[in-house]
């Protein structure tokens, strides 16, 4: 087992989280802050890596925020209204149009967290039916939100503007419990990670939410849990499987990255940062770090592990992970605090081009590329693009195919985004680009006239 000695995971204390309590299940980035999705906890946690305590929502009876001494991060809280409290409520969280949306597990509706509203939390009713753990994971694609069906017979779809919810029946693809766990967007489609199902579920958001699937070629139950996009591919975290599943959204094909770890319930989340993949441990004692090789080939040194300390009596440690600048934060399930990892440790600061490509990954879900143009979307980004006071421009896009043989070719000719691009959350794209530069302040803002055309 190759060790990654450069990474030194730390923990951020969260007041009020219960020991072995299944507290949070998912984490998402919004305006430079990370929010933890409440599973059994009766509050949402906001973690600010800058340590800023201004503007945080005040928890009754406590100070607005507490700075964690080991990391310098500030931690603040949003208490759930009494009608929204309970157990096993939501599983998965994502940001869209300045708000956060949590996928309902057993809750009767989608939780909406709007930090600028009063009150800051409400529930979207709709889509409820059956029993069990209904949906697991949520993502944005083509301006809408989609929740992966775990026990549900349908995908839950939400309009973030009207906050109306509907369903997409997928019972013809697979039925039963624990089918898919986690979803991510690429090439205008939503891909759901196969947990008990033997196929990857695909929802084509550019084709009337048409439903299809890809055989994963892997037997067994509880195979993968959690999925993320990175550099034109999708990757699923190994739960019981011994490998990371890699899906090519352009070719609708897949391969596997062997990890050498065969224990059960290892990982339940995955995030990409700096060209690497990070799986925070669920039952494993180690953080999994994967560096996918070039041209689809993975060398033996591509898989490493970082020790996160003994689990003790907390077998379900972290569930949900997200990147913020050069840092990763994982939501505590039973562990004693959120997990924080500086993935830049030991590395030289990345080039401007590398940072822009990372920003492109963050906004890949709002790409307007068609089915024949699997693309990485990259906005023109003059300095005013990063001015929070300025209205977000309607950016032009450059398309670069995801086919491996064309990766080194220059981007195709510039063209305007399609007219329906107005439905895409421009603010989220702007903030994603801005956050990518936050880790290296000398590069922000961009000099006047410089664009993000690479």
C-alpha positions as CSV (number, residue, x, y, z in Angstrom):
1,X,0.0,0.0,0.0
2,X,1.6,3.2,-1.2
3,X,1.4,6.0,1.4
4,X,1.0,9.7,0.7
5,X,3.1,11.3,3.4
6,X,2.5,14.9,2.1
7,X,-1.1,14.9,3.2
8,X,-1.9,15.5,6.8
9,X,-5.6,15.3,7.4
10,X,-7.0,17.4,10.3
11,X,-10.4,17.7,11.9
12,X,-12.7,20.6,12.4
13,X,-14.8,20.4,15.6
14,X,-18.6,20.7,15.1
15,X,-20.5,21.6,18.3
16,X,-23.7,19.7,18.9
17,X,-22.9,16.8,16.6
18,X,-23.7,13.5,18.3
19,X,-21.1,10.7,18.7
20,X,-22.0,7.8,16.3
21,X,-25.0,9.9,15.3
22,X,-25.0,9.7,11.5
23,X,-24.8,13.5,11.6
24,X,-24.2,14.7,8.0
25,X,-24.3,13.2,4.6
26,X,-22.8,15.4,1.9
27,X,-21.0,18.7,1.6
28,X,-21.2,21.5,-1.0
29,X,-19.4,24.7,-1.8
30,X,-21.3,28.0,-2.1
31,X,-19.6,31.4,-2.3
32,X,-16.4,30.2,-0.7
33,X,-18.1,28.4,2.2
34,X,-18.8,24.7,2.7
35,X,-22.2,23.5,3.9
36,X,-22.8,20.1,5.5
37,X,-26.1,18.3,4.7
38,X,-28.0,17.2,7.8
39,X,-28.8,13.5,7.9
40,X,-29.6,12.9,11.6
41,X,-28.4,16.3,12.8
42,X,-31.0,19.0,13.3
43,X,-28.8,21.8,11.9
44,X,-26.9,22.7,8.8
45,X,-23.2,23.5,9.4
46,X,-21.3,26.3,7.5
47,X,-17.5,26.1,7.4
48,X,-15.5,29.1,6.2
49,X,-11.9,28.3,5.4
50,X,-11.0,32.0,5.6
51,X,-12.0,32.1,9.3
52,X,-14.4,34.9,8.6
53,X,-17.1,35.2,11.2
54,X,-18.9,38.1,9.6
55,X,-22.3,37.5,8.0
56,X,-22.7,34.0,9.5
57,X,-26.1,33.0,10.6
58,X,-26.5,33.3,14.3
59,X,-27.4,30.2,16.2
60,X,-29.8,31.0,19.1
61,X,-27.9,31.2,22.4
62,X,-24.4,31.1,20.8
63,X,-22.0,33.4,19.1
64,X,-22.3,33.8,15.3
65,X,-19.4,31.6,14.7
66,X,-16.6,29.8,16.4
67,X,-13.0,29.6,15.0
68,X,-11.5,26.1,15.1
69,X,-8.0,26.5,16.7
70,X,-6.4,23.6,14.7
71,X,-7.4,24.9,11.3
72,X,-8.4,28.5,11.6
73,X,-11.7,27.7,10.0
74,X,-14.8,29.4,11.3
75,X,-17.9,27.2,12.0
76,X,-21.5,28.5,12.1
77,X,-24.9,26.8,12.3
78,X,-28.3,27.0,10.7
79,X,-30.9,25.4,13.1
80,X,-33.7,23.5,11.3
81,X,-37.2,24.6,12.0
82,X,-39.1,22.1,14.3
83,X,-41.2,20.7,11.4
84,X,-38.1,19.7,9.5
85,X,-36.3,17.9,12.2
86,X,-36.0,14.1,12.5
87,X,-33.8,11.2,11.5
88,X,-32.3,10.1,8.1
89,X,-33.6,13.3,6.5
90,X,-31.5,14.2,3.5
91,X,-28.6,12.6,1.7
92,X,-26.6,14.7,-0.7
93,X,-26.3,18.5,-1.3
94,X,-25.4,20.8,-4.1
95,X,-25.4,24.5,-4.9
96,X,-27.4,26.2,-7.6
97,X,-28.3,29.9,-8.2
98,X,-27.0,31.0,-4.9
99,X,-28.9,28.4,-2.9
100,X,-28.2,24.9,-1.6
101,X,-30.5,21.9,-2.2
102,X,-30.5,18.6,-0.3
103,X,-31.8,15.4,-1.7
104,X,-34.6,13.8,0.5
105,X,-33.8,10.4,2.0
106,X,-36.8,9.9,4.2
107,X,-37.8,13.6,4.5
108,X,-41.0,14.6,2.7
109,X,-39.3,17.2,0.6
110,X,-36.1,18.8,-0.7
111,X,-34.4,21.0,1.8
112,X,-33.5,24.5,0.5
113,X,-30.9,26.5,2.3
114,X,-30.8,30.1,1.2
115,X,-28.2,31.9,3.3
116,X,-29.4,35.4,2.2
117,X,-33.1,34.8,3.1
118,X,-35.1,35.0,6.3
119,X,-35.8,32.4,7.3
120,X,-32.8,30.7,5.6
121,X,-34.4,27.2,5.3
122,X,-37.5,25.8,3.7
123,X,-38.7,22.6,2.2
124,X,-39.9,21.9,-1.4
125,X,-42.7,19.4,-1.3
126,X,-43.2,16.8,-4.1
127,X,-41.8,13.6,-5.4
128,X,-42.5,11.7,-2.2
129,X,-43.8,8.1,-2.5
130,X,-43.1,4.6,-1.3
131,X,-40.7,4.1,1.7
132,X,-37.1,3.6,2.6
133,X,-34.2,5.7,1.7
134,X,-35.6,7.4,-1.5
135,X,-32.9,9.4,-3.1
136,X,-29.1,9.5,-2.5
137,X,-27.1,12.3,-4.2
138,X,-28.0,15.5,-6.1
139,X,-26.4,17.4,-9.0
140,X,-27.1,20.2,-11.5
141,X,-27.5,19.6,-15.2
142,X,-28.8,21.9,-17.9
143,X,-30.2,24.3,-15.3
144,X,-32.1,21.7,-13.3
145,X,-31.4,19.6,-10.2
146,X,-31.5,15.8,-10.3
147,X,-31.6,13.3,-7.4
148,X,-30.3,9.8,-7.8
149,X,-32.9,7.1,-7.0
150,X,-31.7,4.8,-4.2
151,X,-34.9,3.0,-3.2
152,X,-37.2,5.3,-5.3
153,X,-38.6,4.2,-8.6
154,X,-37.9,7.5,-10.2
155,X,-35.3,10.3,-10.5
156,X,-36.4,13.5,-8.7
157,X,-36.0,16.6,-10.8
158,X,-36.3,20.2,-9.4
159,X,-36.5,23.6,-11.1
160,X,-34.2,25.8,-8.9
161,X,-36.1,29.0,-10.0
162,X,-39.7,28.0,-9.5
163,X,-38.8,25.3,-6.9
164,X,-41.3,22.9,-8.6
165,X,-40.4,19.2,-8.3
166,X,-41.3,16.3,-10.6
167,X,-40.2,12.7,-11.3
168,X,-38.7,10.7,-14.1
169,X,-39.7,7.1,-14.0
170,X,-36.7,4.7,-14.3
171,X,-38.4,1.5,-13.1
172,X,-37.9,0.0,-16.6
173,X,-34.1,0.1,-16.1
174,X,-33.9,-1.4,-12.6
175,X,-36.2,-2.0,-9.6
176,X,-35.5,-2.8,-5.9
177,X,-33.6,-1.2,-3.1
178,X,-30.2,0.7,-3.1
179,X,-30.0,0.9,-6.8
180,X,-27.9,4.0,-7.4
181,X,-25.9,6.2,-4.9
182,X,-24.7,9.6,-6.1
183,X,-25.0,11.5,-9.4
184,X,-22.9,13.9,-11.5
185,X,-23.3,15.7,-14.7
186,X,-21.3,15.6,-17.9
187,X,-21.9,16.2,-21.6
188,X,-25.5,17.4,-20.9
189,X,-26.4,14.1,-19.1
190,X,-26.8,12.9,-15.6
191,X,-24.9,9.8,-14.5
192,X,-25.9,7.8,-11.4
193,X,-23.3,5.6,-9.7
194,X,-24.3,1.9,-9.5
195,X,-24.7,0.7,-5.9
196,X,-26.9,-2.5,-6.1
197,X,-27.8,-1.9,-9.7
198,X,-25.6,-3.5,-12.4
199,X,-25.8,-0.5,-14.7
200,X,-24.9,3.2,-14.6
201,X,-28.2,5.2,-15.0
202,X,-28.1,8.0,-17.6
203,X,-30.6,10.8,-17.9
204,X,-30.2,13.0,-21.0
205,X,-31.1,16.5,-20.0
206,X,-30.8,17.7,-23.6
207,X,-33.2,15.1,-24.9
208,X,-36.3,15.5,-22.8
209,X,-34.8,13.6,-19.9
210,X,-34.5,10.4,-21.9
211,X,-33.5,7.4,-19.8
212,X,-30.8,4.9,-20.7
213,X,-28.1,2.8,-19.0
214,X,-24.6,1.5,-19.3
215,X,-23.7,-2.0,-18.1
216,X,-21.0,-1.7,-15.5
217,X,-19.6,-5.2,-16.0
218,X,-19.2,-5.8,-12.3
219,X,-21.2,-8.2,-10.2
220,X,-22.3,-7.8,-6.6
221,X,-24.2,-5.4,-4.4
222,X,-23.1,-2.1,-2.8
223,X,-20.4,-1.6,-5.4
224,X,-19.9,2.1,-5.6
225,X,-21.2,5.2,-3.7
226,X,-20.5,8.7,-4.8
227,X,-19.4,10.1,-8.2
228,X,-17.6,13.2,-9.5
229,X,-16.4,14.7,-12.8
230,X,-12.7,15.3,-13.6
231,X,-11.0,16.2,-16.9
232,X,-13.7,14.8,-19.1
233,X,-14.4,11.6,-17.2
234,X,-16.6,10.5,-14.3
235,X,-15.3,8.5,-11.3
236,X,-17.2,6.5,-8.7
237,X,-15.9,5.8,-5.2
238,X,-15.5,2.2,-4.2
239,X,-17.9,1.1,-1.4
240,X,-17.5,-2.7,-1.6
241,X,-15.8,-2.8,-5.0
242,X,-12.0,-3.0,-5.1
243,X,-11.7,-0.5,-7.9
244,X,-12.7,3.0,-8.8
245,X,-15.1,3.0,-11.7
246,X,-14.2,5.4,-14.5
247,X,-17.0,6.3,-17.0
248,X,-16.3,8.1,-20.3
249,X,-19.4,10.2,-20.8
250,X,-18.6,10.8,-24.5
251,X,-18.1,7.2,-25.5
252,X,-20.5,5.8,-22.9
253,X,-17.8,3.3,-22.0
254,X,-16.0,2.5,-18.8
255,X,-12.9,1.0,-17.2
256,X,-11.6,0.3,-13.7
257,X,-8.8,1.6,-11.5
258,X,-7.7,-1.1,-9.1
259,X,-7.0,0.2,-5.6
260,X,-5.9,-3.1,-3.9
261,X,-8.3,-2.4,-1.0
262,X,-10.9,-5.1,-0.7
263,X,-12.6,-4.4,2.7
264,X,-16.3,-3.6,2.7
265,X,-17.9,-0.1,3.0
266,X,-14.6,1.6,2.4
267,X,-15.7,4.9,0.8
268,X,-18.9,6.8,0.3
269,X,-17.8,10.0,-1.5
270,X,-15.4,11.3,-4.0
271,X,-14.1,14.7,-5.2
272,X,-11.6,16.0,-7.7
273,X,-8.9,18.6,-7.1
274,X,-5.6,19.3,-8.8
275,X,-6.0,16.5,-11.2
276,X,-6.4,13.9,-8.5
277,X,-9.3,12.1,-6.9
278,X,-10.0,12.0,-3.2
279,X,-12.2,9.5,-1.4
280,X,-12.8,10.3,2.2
281,X,-13.0,7.1,4.4
282,X,-16.4,5.8,5.5
283,X,-15.1,2.6,7.2
284,X,-11.6,2.6,5.9
285,X,-8.8,4.1,8.1
286,X,-7.3,5.8,5.0
287,X,-8.0,8.6,2.6
288,X,-7.8,7.2,-0.9
289,X,-5.9,9.4,-3.4
290,X,-6.0,8.5,-7.1
291,X,-4.1,10.1,-9.9
292,X,-5.6,8.8,-13.2
293,X,-2.9,8.3,-15.8
294,X,-2.7,9.8,-19.3
295,X,-4.6,8.4,-22.2
296,X,-6.7,6.1,-20.0
297,X,-3.6,4.2,-18.6
298,X,-3.1,4.1,-14.8
299,X,0.4,3.4,-13.5
300,X,1.1,1.6,-10.3
301,X,1.9,4.8,-8.5
302,X,-1.5,6.3,-9.4
303,X,-3.1,5.0,-6.2
304,X,-2.0,6.1,-2.7
305,X,-3.4,6.2,0.8
306,X,-3.2,8.8,3.6
307,X,-3.7,7.7,7.2
308,X,-6.8,9.4,8.9
309,X,-6.2,7.9,12.3
310,X,-8.0,4.9,14.0
311,X,-11.7,4.7,13.6
312,X,-12.3,3.3,17.1
313,X,-16.0,2.8,17.8
314,X,-17.0,4.9,14.8
315,X,-17.1,2.6,11.8
316,X,-19.0,5.1,9.6
317,X,-16.6,8.1,9.6
318,X,-17.2,10.6,6.8
319,X,-19.8,10.8,4.1
320,X,-19.5,13.5,1.4
321,X,-16.5,15.5,0.3
322,X,-16.0,18.8,-1.6
323,X,-13.0,20.9,-2.7
324,X,-12.6,24.6,-1.8
325,X,-9.5,26.1,-3.4
326,X,-6.7,23.7,-2.5
327,X,-8.5,22.2,0.5
328,X,-10.9,19.3,0.8
329,X,-13.5,19.0,3.5
330,X,-15.5,15.8,4.3
331,X,-18.7,15.8,6.2
332,X,-18.7,13.9,9.5
333,X,-21.1,11.0,9.7
334,X,-20.0,9.3,13.0
335,X,-16.5,10.7,13.2
336,X,-15.5,13.4,15.7
337,X,-15.4,16.4,13.4
338,X,-15.3,17.3,9.7
339,X,-12.2,16.1,7.9
340,X,-9.9,18.7,6.3
341,X,-7.1,17.9,3.8
342,X,-4.7,20.3,2.1
343,X,-4.2,18.5,-1.2
344,X,-1.6,21.1,-2.3
345,X,0.9,20.0,0.5
346,X,4.3,19.3,-1.0
347,X,3.2,20.6,-4.5
348,X,4.3,23.7,-6.4
349,X,1.4,26.2,-7.1
350,X,-0.3,25.1,-10.3
351,X,0.0,27.1,-13.5
352,X,-2.6,29.6,-14.6
353,X,-3.7,27.1,-17.3
354,X,-4.1,24.3,-14.7
355,X,-6.2,26.5,-12.5
356,X,-8.4,27.5,-15.4
357,X,-8.9,23.9,-16.4
358,X,-9.9,23.1,-12.8
359,X,-12.4,25.9,-12.9
360,X,-13.8,24.5,-16.1
361,X,-14.3,21.2,-14.3
362,X,-16.3,23.0,-11.6
363,X,-18.7,24.4,-14.2
364,X,-18.8,21.4,-16.5
365,X,-22.3,20.7,-15.4
366,X,-23.5,23.9,-17.1
367,X,-21.8,23.1,-20.4
368,X,-24.1,23.6,-23.4
369,X,-22.2,21.1,-25.6
370,X,-24.4,18.7,-27.5
371,X,-24.2,14.9,-27.6
372,X,-21.7,15.1,-30.4
373,X,-19.6,17.7,-28.7
374,X,-18.5,16.2,-25.4
375,X,-16.7,19.2,-24.0
376,X,-14.9,21.0,-21.2
377,X,-16.6,24.4,-21.0
378,X,-14.4,27.4,-20.4
379,X,-15.7,31.0,-20.0
380,X,-14.0,34.1,-21.2
381,X,-13.0,35.6,-17.9
382,X,-11.9,39.3,-18.0
383,X,-11.2,40.9,-14.6
384,X,-14.7,42.2,-14.3
385,X,-16.0,38.6,-14.3
386,X,-14.6,38.3,-10.7
387,X,-16.2,41.6,-9.5
388,X,-19.0,40.5,-7.2
389,X,-20.8,43.8,-7.7
390,X,-20.9,43.5,-11.5
391,X,-23.7,41.5,-13.2
392,X,-22.4,38.2,-14.5
393,X,-21.8,38.4,-18.3
394,X,-23.3,36.0,-20.8
395,X,-20.0,34.2,-21.5
396,X,-18.8,32.7,-24.7
397,X,-17.6,29.2,-24.7
398,X,-14.8,27.3,-26.2
399,X,-15.2,23.6,-27.0
400,X,-12.6,21.0,-26.7
401,X,-13.5,17.4,-27.4
402,X,-13.0,14.8,-24.7
403,X,-11.7,12.1,-27.1
404,X,-8.3,11.1,-25.9
405,X,-6.6,11.3,-29.4
406,X,-7.7,15.0,-29.7
407,X,-6.8,16.1,-26.2
408,X,-3.7,17.9,-27.3
409,X,-5.4,19.7,-30.2
410,X,-6.2,23.4,-29.9
411,X,-9.8,24.4,-28.9
412,X,-12.3,24.7,-31.7
413,X,-13.3,28.1,-33.0
414,X,-15.1,30.4,-30.6
415,X,-18.9,30.4,-30.8
416,X,-21.7,31.9,-28.8
417,X,-23.4,29.8,-26.2
418,X,-26.9,28.5,-27.3
419,X,-29.8,30.8,-26.7
420,X,-31.2,28.5,-23.9
421,X,-28.0,29.2,-22.0
422,X,-30.0,31.9,-20.1
423,X,-31.4,29.0,-18.0
424,X,-28.0,28.1,-16.7
425,X,-26.9,29.4,-13.3
426,X,-24.4,32.0,-14.3
427,X,-23.7,33.1,-10.8
428,X,-22.6,29.6,-9.8
429,X,-20.2,29.5,-12.8
430,X,-18.7,32.9,-11.8
431,X,-18.2,31.8,-8.2
432,X,-16.7,28.5,-9.3
433,X,-14.1,30.4,-11.3
434,X,-13.5,32.9,-8.5
435,X,-13.1,30.2,-5.9
436,X,-10.5,28.4,-8.1
437,X,-8.3,31.5,-7.8
438,X,-8.8,32.0,-4.1
439,X,-6.0,29.6,-3.2
440,X,-3.5,31.8,-5.0
441,X,-4.4,35.5,-4.4
442,X,-1.6,36.9,-6.7
443,X,-3.5,35.6,-9.7
444,X,-6.7,37.4,-8.7
445,X,-8.1,39.5,-10.2
446,X,-6.9,38.8,-13.8
447,X,-5.2,41.7,-15.5
448,X,-7.6,43.8,-17.7
449,X,-8.0,42.2,-21.1
450,X,-6.7,38.8,-20.1
451,X,-9.2,36.0,-20.9
452,X,-9.4,32.4,-19.8
453,X,-8.8,31.1,-23.4
454,X,-6.4,28.2,-23.1
